[in-house]
């Protein structure tokens, strides 16, 4: 921590553990579930409409997350969208 705090520092954007692909603190920690939920809903809508992410409209990180979601999509569980946590955190920060 830059401020030598032993606790979570509110001035940090995100405390990312890349080894385990986890966000353990910072301002994004409070909103990460909401952001993941919005992304899941968006990906599900794109999958249902058979949309393909356009490289001009979607950055390459989101396109990669979308491809992973499609590869792991199971029509037997249509509301369960896989989001690779490492890719998600890389895109987020």
Jmol script that loads the backbone (N, CA, C; Angstrom):
load data "model"
ATOM      1  N   UNK A   1       0.848  -1.174   0.000  1.00  0.00           N
ATOM      2  CA  UNK A   1       0.000   0.000   0.000  1.00  0.00           C
ATOM      3  C   UNK A   1       0.894   1.239   0.000  1.00  0.00           C
ATOM      4  N   UNK A   2       0.489   2.206  -0.740  1.00  0.00           N
ATOM      5  CA  UNK A   2       1.285   3.416  -0.856  1.00  0.00           C
ATOM      6  C   UNK A   2       1.293   4.233   0.426  1.00  0.00           C
ATOM      7  N   UNK A   3       0.216   4.138   1.197  1.00  0.00           N
ATOM      8  CA  UNK A   3       0.126   4.951   2.409  1.00  0.00           C
ATOM      9  C   UNK A   3       0.546   4.174   3.655  1.00  0.00           C
ATOM     10  N   UNK A   4       1.046   2.959   3.473  1.00  0.00           N
ATOM     11  CA  UNK A   4       1.463   2.087   4.574  1.00  0.00           C
ATOM     12  C   UNK A   4       0.310   1.666   5.479  1.00  0.00           C
ATOM     13  N   UNK A   5      -0.896   1.715   4.971  1.00  0.00           N
ATOM     14  CA  UNK A   5      -2.055   1.289   5.738  1.00  0.00           C
ATOM     15  C   UNK A   5      -2.116  -0.235   5.768  1.00  0.00           C
ATOM     16  N   UNK A   6      -2.476  -0.789   6.910  1.00  0.00           N
ATOM     17  CA  UNK A   6      -2.638  -2.240   6.998  1.00  0.00           C
ATOM     18  C   UNK A   6      -4.052  -2.654   6.592  1.00  0.00           C
ATOM     19  N   UNK A   7      -4.936  -1.678   6.442  1.00  0.00           N
ATOM     20  CA  UNK A   7      -6.314  -1.931   6.024  1.00  0.00           C
ATOM     21  C   UNK A   7      -6.492  -1.556   4.558  1.00  0.00           C
ATOM     22  N   UNK A   8      -7.685  -1.820   4.039  1.00  0.00           N
ATOM     23  CA  UNK A   8      -8.028  -1.434   2.677  1.00  0.00           C
ATOM     24  C   UNK A   8      -7.935   0.084   2.549  1.00  0.00           C
ATOM     25  N   UNK A   9      -7.296   0.543   1.502  1.00  0.00           N
ATOM     26  CA  UNK A   9      -7.130   1.981   1.285  1.00  0.00           C
ATOM     27  C   UNK A   9      -8.226   2.491   0.361  1.00  0.00           C
ATOM     28  N   UNK A  10      -9.072   3.400   0.826  1.00  0.00           N
ATOM     29  CA  UNK A  10     -10.169   3.879  -0.007  1.00  0.00           C
ATOM     30  C   UNK A  10      -9.706   4.696  -1.211  1.00  0.00           C
ATOM     31  N   UNK A  11      -8.461   5.157  -1.203  1.00  0.00           N
ATOM     32  CA  UNK A  11      -7.992   5.954  -2.338  1.00  0.00           C
ATOM     33  C   UNK A  11      -7.510   5.093  -3.503  1.00  0.00           C
ATOM     34  N   UNK A  12      -7.447   3.778  -3.328  1.00  0.00           N
ATOM     35  CA  UNK A  12      -7.034   2.890  -4.411  1.00  0.00           C
ATOM     36  C   UNK A  12      -8.230   2.533  -5.289  1.00  0.00           C
ATOM     37  N   UNK A  13      -7.987   2.403  -6.579  1.00  0.00           N
ATOM     38  CA  UNK A  13      -9.046   2.013  -7.505  1.00  0.00           C
ATOM     39  C   UNK A  13      -9.400   0.544  -7.306  1.00  0.00           C
ATOM     40  N   UNK A  14      -8.378  -0.314  -7.292  1.00  0.00           N
ATOM     41  CA  UNK A  14      -8.619  -1.747  -7.113  1.00  0.00           C
ATOM     42  C   UNK A  14      -7.362  -2.408  -6.575  1.00  0.00           C
ATOM     43  N   UNK A  15      -7.548  -3.360  -5.686  1.00  0.00           N
ATOM     44  CA  UNK A  15      -6.452  -4.183  -5.191  1.00  0.00           C
ATOM     45  C   UNK A  15      -6.637  -5.546  -5.849  1.00  0.00           C
ATOM     46  N   UNK A  16      -5.811  -5.823  -6.864  1.00  0.00           N
ATOM     47  CA  UNK A  16      -5.967  -7.030  -7.671  1.00  0.00           C
ATOM     48  C   UNK A  16      -4.884  -8.040  -7.315  1.00  0.00           C
ATOM     49  N   UNK A  17      -5.314  -9.261  -7.029  1.00  0.00           N
ATOM     50  CA  UNK A  17      -4.399 -10.380  -6.842  1.00  0.00           C
ATOM     51  C   UNK A  17      -4.418 -11.158  -8.151  1.00  0.00           C
ATOM     52  N   UNK A  18      -3.405 -10.964  -8.978  1.00  0.00           N
ATOM     53  CA  UNK A  18      -3.372 -11.601 -10.301  1.00  0.00           C
ATOM     54  C   UNK A  18      -3.147 -13.104 -10.214  1.00  0.00           C
ATOM     55  N   UNK A  19      -2.527 -13.576  -9.150  1.00  0.00           N
ATOM     56  CA  UNK A  19      -2.300 -15.008  -8.998  1.00  0.00           C
ATOM     57  C   UNK A  19      -3.621 -15.764  -8.927  1.00  0.00           C
ATOM     58  N   UNK A  20      -4.564 -15.243  -8.157  1.00  0.00           N
ATOM     59  CA  UNK A  20      -5.845 -15.915  -7.960  1.00  0.00           C
ATOM     60  C   UNK A  20      -6.999 -15.210  -8.675  1.00  0.00           C
ATOM     61  N   UNK A  21      -6.695 -14.182  -9.478  1.00  0.00           N
ATOM     62  CA  UNK A  21      -7.712 -13.422 -10.220  1.00  0.00           C
ATOM     63  C   UNK A  21      -8.826 -12.960  -9.288  1.00  0.00           C
ATOM     64  N   UNK A  22      -8.434 -12.172  -8.284  1.00  0.00           N
ATOM     65  CA  UNK A  22      -9.391 -11.659  -7.307  1.00  0.00           C
ATOM     66  C   UNK A  22      -9.184 -10.168  -7.104  1.00  0.00           C
ATOM     67  N   UNK A  23     -10.277  -9.475  -6.880  1.00  0.00           N
ATOM     68  CA  UNK A  23     -10.219  -8.086  -6.452  1.00  0.00           C
ATOM     69  C   UNK A  23     -10.500  -8.101  -4.958  1.00  0.00           C
ATOM     70  N   UNK A  24      -9.521  -7.644  -4.163  1.00  0.00           N
ATOM     71  CA  UNK A  24      -9.623  -7.745  -2.708  1.00  0.00           C
ATOM     72  C   UNK A  24      -9.820  -6.411  -2.005  1.00  0.00           C
ATOM     73  N   UNK A  25      -9.971  -5.337  -2.747  1.00  0.00           N
ATOM     74  CA  UNK A  25     -10.155  -4.050  -2.101  1.00  0.00           C
ATOM     75  C   UNK A  25     -10.179  -2.928  -3.110  1.00  0.00           C
ATOM     76  N   UNK A  26     -10.256  -1.703  -2.596  1.00  0.00           N
ATOM     77  CA  UNK A  26     -10.328  -0.528  -3.452  1.00  0.00           C
ATOM     78  C   UNK A  26     -11.772  -0.183  -3.782  1.00  0.00           C
ATOM     79  N   UNK A  27     -11.948   0.929  -4.471  1.00  0.00           N
ATOM     80  CA  UNK A  27     -13.293   1.396  -4.793  1.00  0.00           C
ATOM     81  C   UNK A  27     -14.049   0.442  -5.716  1.00  0.00           C
ATOM     82  N   UNK A  28     -13.368  -0.203  -6.650  1.00  0.00           N
ATOM     83  CA  UNK A  28     -14.055  -1.140  -7.542  1.00  0.00           C
ATOM     84  C   UNK A  28     -14.580  -2.360  -6.800  1.00  0.00           C
ATOM     85  N   UNK A  29     -13.944  -2.715  -5.692  1.00  0.00           N
ATOM     86  CA  UNK A  29     -14.371  -3.886  -4.923  1.00  0.00           C
ATOM     87  C   UNK A  29     -15.843  -3.775  -4.527  1.00  0.00           C
ATOM     88  N   UNK A  30     -16.258  -2.565  -4.192  1.00  0.00           N
ATOM     89  CA  UNK A  30     -17.637  -2.343  -3.758  1.00  0.00           C
ATOM     90  C   UNK A  30     -18.636  -2.524  -4.901  1.00  0.00           C
ATOM     91  N   UNK A  31     -18.192  -2.292  -6.137  1.00  0.00           N
ATOM     92  CA  UNK A  31     -19.103  -2.310  -7.279  1.00  0.00           C
ATOM     93  C   UNK A  31     -18.891  -3.490  -8.218  1.00  0.00           C
ATOM     94  N   UNK A  32     -17.926  -4.347  -7.925  1.00  0.00           N
ATOM     95  CA  UNK A  32     -17.542  -5.384  -8.887  1.00  0.00           C
ATOM     96  C   UNK A  32     -18.676  -6.361  -9.193  1.00  0.00           C
ATOM     97  N   UNK A  33     -19.475  -6.727  -8.213  1.00  0.00           N
ATOM     98  CA  UNK A  33     -20.587  -7.652  -8.462  1.00  0.00           C
ATOM     99  C   UNK A  33     -21.627  -7.010  -9.378  1.00  0.00           C
ATOM    100  N   UNK A  34     -21.880  -5.734  -9.191  1.00  0.00           N
ATOM    101  CA  UNK A  34     -22.829  -5.019 -10.044  1.00  0.00           C
ATOM    102  C   UNK A  34     -22.316  -4.939 -11.473  1.00  0.00           C
ATOM    103  N   UNK A  35     -21.035  -4.627 -11.633  1.00  0.00           N
ATOM    104  CA  UNK A  35     -20.437  -4.535 -12.968  1.00  0.00           C
ATOM    105  C   UNK A  35     -20.459  -5.897 -13.652  1.00  0.00           C
ATOM    106  N   UNK A  36     -20.111  -6.953 -12.918  1.00  0.00           N
ATOM    107  CA  UNK A  36     -20.135  -8.307 -13.480  1.00  0.00           C
ATOM    108  C   UNK A  36     -21.557  -8.681 -13.897  1.00  0.00           C
ATOM    109  N   UNK A  37     -22.543  -8.305 -13.091  1.00  0.00           N
ATOM    110  CA  UNK A  37     -23.941  -8.585 -13.425  1.00  0.00           C
ATOM    111  C   UNK A  37     -24.381  -7.878 -14.695  1.00  0.00           C
ATOM    112  N   UNK A  38     -23.990  -6.622 -14.847  1.00  0.00           N
ATOM    113  CA  UNK A  38     -24.318  -5.878 -16.067  1.00  0.00           C
ATOM    114  C   UNK A  38     -23.662  -6.506 -17.288  1.00  0.00           C
ATOM    115  N   UNK A  39     -22.411  -6.913 -17.141  1.00  0.00           N
ATOM    116  CA  UNK A  39     -21.705  -7.557 -18.244  1.00  0.00           C
ATOM    117  C   UNK A  39     -22.362  -8.892 -18.585  1.00  0.00           C
ATOM    118  N   UNK A  40     -22.742  -9.667 -17.578  1.00  0.00           N
ATOM    119  CA  UNK A  40     -23.424 -10.951 -17.811  1.00  0.00           C
ATOM    120  C   UNK A  40     -24.727 -10.748 -18.572  1.00  0.00           C
ATOM    121  N   UNK A  41     -25.508  -9.755 -18.156  1.00  0.00           N
ATOM    122  CA  UNK A  41     -26.775  -9.470 -18.834  1.00  0.00           C
ATOM    123  C   UNK A  41     -26.545  -9.066 -20.285  1.00  0.00           C
ATOM    124  N   UNK A  42     -25.524  -8.251 -20.515  1.00  0.00           N
ATOM    125  CA  UNK A  42     -25.197  -7.813 -21.876  1.00  0.00           C
ATOM    126  C   UNK A  42     -24.761  -8.989 -22.735  1.00  0.00           C
ATOM    127  N   UNK A  43     -23.878  -9.833 -22.192  1.00  0.00           N
ATOM    128  CA  UNK A  43     -23.410 -11.001 -22.942  1.00  0.00           C
ATOM    129  C   UNK A  43     -24.560 -11.952 -23.243  1.00  0.00           C
ATOM    130  N   UNK A  44     -25.434 -12.172 -22.280  1.00  0.00           N
ATOM    131  CA  UNK A  44     -26.576 -13.056 -22.494  1.00  0.00           C
ATOM    132  C   UNK A  44     -27.456 -12.520 -23.620  1.00  0.00           C
ATOM    133  N   UNK A  45     -27.708 -11.224 -23.616  1.00  0.00           N
ATOM    134  CA  UNK A  45     -28.502 -10.614 -24.685  1.00  0.00           C
ATOM    135  C   UNK A  45     -27.853 -10.787 -26.043  1.00  0.00           C
ATOM    136  N   UNK A  46     -26.529 -10.631 -26.098  1.00  0.00           N
ATOM    137  CA  UNK A  46     -25.810 -10.803 -27.365  1.00  0.00           C
ATOM    138  C   UNK A  46     -25.863 -12.252 -27.831  1.00  0.00           C
ATOM    139  N   UNK A  47     -25.736 -13.192 -26.901  1.00  0.00           N
ATOM    140  CA  UNK A  47     -25.788 -14.613 -27.261  1.00  0.00           C
ATOM    141  C   UNK A  47     -27.184 -14.974 -27.766  1.00  0.00           C
ATOM    142  N   UNK A  48     -28.218 -14.491 -27.081  1.00  0.00           N
ATOM    143  CA  UNK A  48     -29.593 -14.790 -27.491  1.00  0.00           C
ATOM    144  C   UNK A  48     -29.907 -14.232 -28.872  1.00  0.00           C
ATOM    145  N   UNK A  49     -29.320 -13.087 -29.213  1.00  0.00           N
ATOM    146  CA  UNK A  49     -29.547 -12.463 -30.524  1.00  0.00           C
ATOM    147  C   UNK A  49     -28.548 -12.948 -31.566  1.00  0.00           C
ATOM    148  N   UNK A  50     -27.659 -13.855 -31.162  1.00  0.00           N
ATOM    149  CA  UNK A  50     -26.605 -14.377 -32.046  1.00  0.00           C
ATOM    150  C   UNK A  50     -25.762 -13.244 -32.620  1.00  0.00           C
ATOM    151  N   UNK A  51     -25.504 -12.233 -31.803  1.00  0.00           N
ATOM    152  CA  UNK A  51     -24.669 -11.112 -32.227  1.00  0.00           C
ATOM    153  C   UNK A  51     -23.203 -11.495 -32.142  1.00  0.00           C
ATOM    154  N   UNK A  52     -22.438 -10.885 -32.998  1.00  0.00           N
ATOM    155  CA  UNK A  52     -20.993 -11.066 -32.989  1.00  0.00           C
ATOM    156  C   UNK A  52     -20.390  -9.713 -32.637  1.00  0.00           C
ATOM    157  N   UNK A  53     -19.501  -9.662 -31.663  1.00  0.00           N
ATOM    158  CA  UNK A  53     -18.931  -8.360 -31.311  1.00  0.00           C
ATOM    159  C   UNK A  53     -18.131  -7.796 -32.476  1.00  0.00           C
ATOM    160  N   UNK A  54     -18.458  -6.595 -32.857  1.00  0.00           N
ATOM    161  CA  UNK A  54     -17.782  -5.909 -33.958  1.00  0.00           C
ATOM    162  C   UNK A  54     -16.530  -5.245 -33.411  1.00  0.00           C
ATOM    163  N   UNK A  55     -15.397  -5.503 -34.024  1.00  0.00           N
ATOM    164  CA  UNK A  55     -14.132  -4.942 -33.570  1.00  0.00           C
ATOM    165  C   UNK A  55     -14.105  -3.428 -33.535  1.00  0.00           C
ATOM    166  N   UNK A  56     -14.953  -2.786 -34.335  1.00  0.00           N
ATOM    167  CA  UNK A  56     -14.997  -1.324 -34.334  1.00  0.00           C
ATOM    168  C   UNK A  56     -15.825  -0.786 -33.175  1.00  0.00           C
ATOM    169  N   UNK A  57     -16.735  -1.620 -32.660  1.00  0.00           N
ATOM    170  CA  UNK A  57     -17.608  -1.162 -31.581  1.00  0.00           C
ATOM    171  C   UNK A  57     -17.189  -1.671 -30.213  1.00  0.00           C
ATOM    172  N   UNK A  58     -16.503  -2.797 -30.165  1.00  0.00           N
ATOM    173  CA  UNK A  58     -16.153  -3.444 -28.901  1.00  0.00           C
ATOM    174  C   UNK A  58     -14.643  -3.629 -28.839  1.00  0.00           C
ATOM    175  N   UNK A  59     -14.046  -3.273 -27.716  1.00  0.00           N
ATOM    176  CA  UNK A  59     -12.589  -3.445 -27.630  1.00  0.00           C
ATOM    177  C   UNK A  59     -12.226  -4.925 -27.574  1.00  0.00           C
ATOM    178  N   UNK A  60     -10.987  -5.214 -27.856  1.00  0.00           N
ATOM    179  CA  UNK A  60     -10.546  -6.610 -27.984  1.00  0.00           C
ATOM    180  C   UNK A  60     -10.705  -7.398 -26.689  1.00  0.00           C
ATOM    181  N   UNK A  61     -10.590  -6.742 -25.526  1.00  0.00           N
ATOM    182  CA  UNK A  61     -10.745  -7.462 -24.259  1.00  0.00           C
ATOM    183  C   UNK A  61     -12.185  -7.935 -24.069  1.00  0.00           C
ATOM    184  N   UNK A  62     -13.144  -7.068 -24.391  1.00  0.00           N
ATOM    185  CA  UNK A  62     -14.547  -7.475 -24.289  1.00  0.00           C
ATOM    186  C   UNK A  62     -14.883  -8.547 -25.314  1.00  0.00           C
ATOM    187  N   UNK A  63     -14.315  -8.436 -26.506  1.00  0.00           N
ATOM    188  CA  UNK A  63     -14.549  -9.455 -27.531  1.00  0.00           C
ATOM    189  C   UNK A  63     -14.015 -10.810 -27.061  1.00  0.00           C
ATOM    190  N   UNK A  64     -12.863 -10.820 -26.392  1.00  0.00           N
ATOM    191  CA  UNK A  64     -12.289 -12.072 -25.876  1.00  0.00           C
ATOM    192  C   UNK A  64     -13.169 -12.654 -24.771  1.00  0.00           C
ATOM    193  N   UNK A  65     -13.682 -11.810 -23.897  1.00  0.00           N
ATOM    194  CA  UNK A  65     -14.591 -12.265 -22.838  1.00  0.00           C
ATOM    195  C   UNK A  65     -15.852 -12.862 -23.472  1.00  0.00           C
ATOM    196  N   UNK A  66     -16.353 -12.211 -24.522  1.00  0.00           N
ATOM    197  CA  UNK A  66     -17.540 -12.694 -25.222  1.00  0.00           C
ATOM    198  C   UNK A  66     -17.289 -14.066 -25.849  1.00  0.00           C
ATOM    199  N   UNK A  67     -16.142 -14.228 -26.506  1.00  0.00           N
ATOM    200  CA  UNK A  67     -15.813 -15.521 -27.123  1.00  0.00           C
ATOM    201  C   UNK A  67     -15.736 -16.635 -26.068  1.00  0.00           C
ATOM    202  N   UNK A  68     -15.132 -16.332 -24.918  1.00  0.00           N
ATOM    203  CA  UNK A  68     -15.068 -17.317 -23.827  1.00  0.00           C
ATOM    204  C   UNK A  68     -16.469 -17.669 -23.335  1.00  0.00           C
ATOM    205  N   UNK A  69     -17.328 -16.656 -23.232  1.00  0.00           N
ATOM    206  CA  UNK A  69     -18.699 -16.897 -22.773  1.00  0.00           C
ATOM    207  C   UNK A  69     -19.440 -17.802 -23.753  1.00  0.00           C
ATOM    208  N   UNK A  70     -19.239 -17.578 -25.057  1.00  0.00           N
ATOM    209  CA  UNK A  70     -19.894 -18.417 -26.066  1.00  0.00           C
ATOM    210  C   UNK A  70     -19.370 -19.848 -25.995  1.00  0.00           C
ATOM    211  N   UNK A  71     -18.066 -20.003 -25.880  1.00  0.00           N
ATOM    212  CA  UNK A  71     -17.467 -21.341 -25.822  1.00  0.00           C
ATOM    213  C   UNK A  71     -17.969 -22.144 -24.625  1.00  0.00           C
ATOM    214  N   UNK A  72     -18.278 -21.459 -23.542  1.00  0.00           N
ATOM    215  CA  UNK A  72     -18.704 -22.135 -22.318  1.00  0.00           C
ATOM    216  C   UNK A  72     -20.213 -22.074 -22.093  1.00  0.00           C
ATOM    217  N   UNK A  73     -20.949 -21.521 -23.056  1.00  0.00           N
ATOM    218  CA  UNK A  73     -22.401 -21.380 -22.912  1.00  0.00           C
ATOM    219  C   UNK A  73     -23.082 -22.737 -23.022  1.00  0.00           C
ATOM    220  N   UNK A  74     -23.994 -23.005 -22.103  1.00  0.00           N
ATOM    221  CA  UNK A  74     -24.748 -24.255 -22.107  1.00  0.00           C
ATOM    222  C   UNK A  74     -26.235 -23.912 -22.217  1.00  0.00           C
ATOM    223  N   UNK A  75     -26.864 -24.210 -23.361  1.00  0.00           N
ATOM    224  CA  UNK A  75     -28.288 -23.895 -23.531  1.00  0.00           C
ATOM    225  C   UNK A  75     -29.184 -24.542 -22.465  1.00  0.00           C
ATOM    226  N   UNK A  76     -28.704 -25.597 -21.827  1.00  0.00           N
ATOM    227  CA  UNK A  76     -29.474 -26.223 -20.751  1.00  0.00           C
ATOM    228  C   UNK A  76     -29.562 -25.314 -19.525  1.00  0.00           C
ATOM    229  N   UNK A  77     -28.628 -24.362 -19.426  1.00  0.00           N
ATOM    230  CA  UNK A  77     -28.606 -23.385 -18.322  1.00  0.00           C
ATOM    231  C   UNK A  77     -28.489 -21.988 -18.930  1.00  0.00           C
ATOM    232  N   UNK A  78     -29.566 -21.502 -19.566  1.00  0.00           N
ATOM    233  CA  UNK A  78     -29.476 -20.271 -20.355  1.00  0.00           C
ATOM    234  C   UNK A  78     -29.170 -19.001 -19.558  1.00  0.00           C
ATOM    235  N   UNK A  79     -29.412 -19.004 -18.271  1.00  0.00           N
ATOM    236  CA  UNK A  79     -29.142 -17.799 -17.481  1.00  0.00           C
ATOM    237  C   UNK A  79     -27.764 -17.805 -16.839  1.00  0.00           C
ATOM    238  N   UNK A  80     -27.001 -18.858 -17.058  1.00  0.00           N
ATOM    239  CA  UNK A  80     -25.675 -18.990 -16.455  1.00  0.00           C
ATOM    240  C   UNK A  80     -24.612 -18.637 -17.493  1.00  0.00           C
ATOM    241  N   UNK A  81     -24.051 -17.454 -17.374  1.00  0.00           N
ATOM    242  CA  UNK A  81     -23.034 -16.976 -18.311  1.00  0.00           C
ATOM    243  C   UNK A  81     -21.674 -17.053 -17.638  1.00  0.00           C
ATOM    244  N   UNK A  82     -20.737 -17.713 -18.308  1.00  0.00           N
ATOM    245  CA  UNK A  82     -19.373 -17.823 -17.785  1.00  0.00           C
ATOM    246  C   UNK A  82     -18.599 -16.562 -18.140  1.00  0.00           C
ATOM    247  N   UNK A  83     -18.000 -15.956 -17.139  1.00  0.00           N
ATOM    248  CA  UNK A  83     -17.095 -14.825 -17.360  1.00  0.00           C
ATOM    249  C   UNK A  83     -15.764 -15.197 -16.726  1.00  0.00           C
ATOM    250  N   UNK A  84     -14.733 -15.283 -17.549  1.00  0.00           N
ATOM    251  CA  UNK A  84     -13.393 -15.583 -17.053  1.00  0.00           C
ATOM    252  C   UNK A  84     -12.954 -14.442 -16.136  1.00  0.00           C
ATOM    253  N   UNK A  85     -12.708 -14.761 -14.881  1.00  0.00           N
ATOM    254  CA  UNK A  85     -12.416 -13.732 -13.873  1.00  0.00           C
ATOM    255  C   UNK A  85     -11.135 -12.966 -14.183  1.00  0.00           C
ATOM    256  N   UNK A  86     -10.100 -13.660 -14.630  1.00  0.00           N
ATOM    257  CA  UNK A  86      -8.853 -12.979 -14.969  1.00  0.00           C
ATOM    258  C   UNK A  86      -9.035 -11.992 -16.103  1.00  0.00           C
ATOM    259  N   UNK A  87      -9.736 -12.417 -17.145  1.00  0.00           N
ATOM    260  CA  UNK A  87      -9.998 -11.537 -18.288  1.00  0.00           C
ATOM    261  C   UNK A  87     -10.881 -10.363 -17.868  1.00  0.00           C
ATOM    262  N   UNK A  88     -11.862 -10.638 -17.018  1.00  0.00           N
ATOM    263  CA  UNK A  88     -12.766  -9.598 -16.531  1.00  0.00           C
ATOM    264  C   UNK A  88     -12.001  -8.520 -15.767  1.00  0.00           C
ATOM    265  N   UNK A  89     -11.114  -8.943 -14.863  1.00  0.00           N
ATOM    266  CA  UNK A  89     -10.349  -7.977 -14.075  1.00  0.00           C
ATOM    267  C   UNK A  89      -9.374  -7.191 -14.940  1.00  0.00           C
ATOM    268  N   UNK A  90      -8.757  -7.845 -15.921  1.00  0.00           N
ATOM    269  CA  UNK A  90      -7.856  -7.133 -16.840  1.00  0.00           C
ATOM    270  C   UNK A  90      -8.614  -6.054 -17.594  1.00  0.00           C
ATOM    271  N   UNK A  91      -9.813  -6.391 -18.065  1.00  0.00           N
ATOM    272  CA  UNK A  91     -10.630  -5.416 -18.783  1.00  0.00           C
ATOM    273  C   UNK A  91     -11.051  -4.282 -17.853  1.00  0.00           C
ATOM    274  N   UNK A  92     -11.399  -4.636 -16.634  1.00  0.00           N
ATOM    275  CA  UNK A  92     -11.917  -3.659 -15.686  1.00  0.00           C
ATOM    276  C   UNK A  92     -10.894  -2.591 -15.329  1.00  0.00           C
ATOM    277  N   UNK A  93      -9.657  -3.007 -15.167  1.00  0.00           N
ATOM    278  CA  UNK A  93      -8.631  -2.038 -14.785  1.00  0.00           C
ATOM    279  C   UNK A  93      -7.760  -1.715 -15.970  1.00  0.00           C
TER     280      UNK A  93
END
end "model"
wireframe off; spacefill off
backbone 0.3
color backbone group
